[in-house]
Amino acid sequence: MFDAAEAKQCPDCDIPLQPLHTLPPSLDAVEEEALHWEQNPPEDQLRPWHDLGLGRGLLLGIAVASLLAFAFAPWVDVSSPHAELRSGYSLARGPLGWLWGGAIAWFVSLPLVASRRSVNQMRGVRAILMLFSAMTLSEVVMLVAMSPSGSRQVHFAYEWSWGLYLSLALSVAGVVGAARFGGPLRQAQPSTSTTTRKPHDASTLH
C-alpha cells in the first residue's frame, strides 16, 4: 500500500514490503479456485470446434481417407474373364452389398468424432469408434477368404490392388486411433498453483 520509493518496511510493524503482484492469493481465492475446479474439471470442459487434438484430427483424417479409398481406389485388378479394375464401391454395388457396412461406419464416424468436444465425451465413444473402424478390416478379411478361385468352365484371374491394402491399413490405424481417442486415462489434478500453495505467513501480508 506504499509507493516503491516511499518505504522498504512497514512503519508500524517493520514487516518488509513487497509488490502486490508477487504475493500469493488469499486463502479465500485459493478455496474458490479449488471449488471451481471440482465443479468444472478439465475432462468436462468443452474444446473449440476446430481443435484437432487428442485424436480428433487423426480420426477425421482416417475416416475421410477411408471413404475416398472405398469410392475411388482400385481394390481388385481383374484380368480374366475380362479386364477391369474394381473399387470397393464398385464391388458393393454388385453381389457384395455387405461391403457397404464399412463405408457407412466411416461416414457415421465423421459427425460422431466432430461432435465430441470434451475429454470425457471423446473417451465415452472409444468402443463404438473401435467397432466402426474394425468393420472394414473384417470385410477385407471376408473378401479375401471368400474370393472365387474359378472352375473348369470359368477361369478367374485377378490380383488384389493397392486400394484394398490401403483400406486395410487405414482400418487398423482407425482402431488404434479410436482406442486412444481423448488421451490417456489418468486422473486429472488441479493446477499446481492451487495444490502447492502454503498458508500465508506474516511476512507476505504487505
Buried (B, 14 or more C-beta within 10 A) or exposed (E): EEEEEEEEEBEEEEEEBEEEEEEEBEEEEBEEBBEEBEEEBEBEEEBEEEEEEBBBBBBBBBBBBBBBBBBEBBBBBBEEEEEEEBBBBBBBEEEBEBBBBBBEBBBBBBEBBEEBBBBEBBBEBBEBBBEBBBBBBBBBEEBEEEEEEEEEEEEEEBEBBEBBBBBBBBBBBBBEBBEBBBEEEEEEEBEEEBEEBEEBEEEEEB
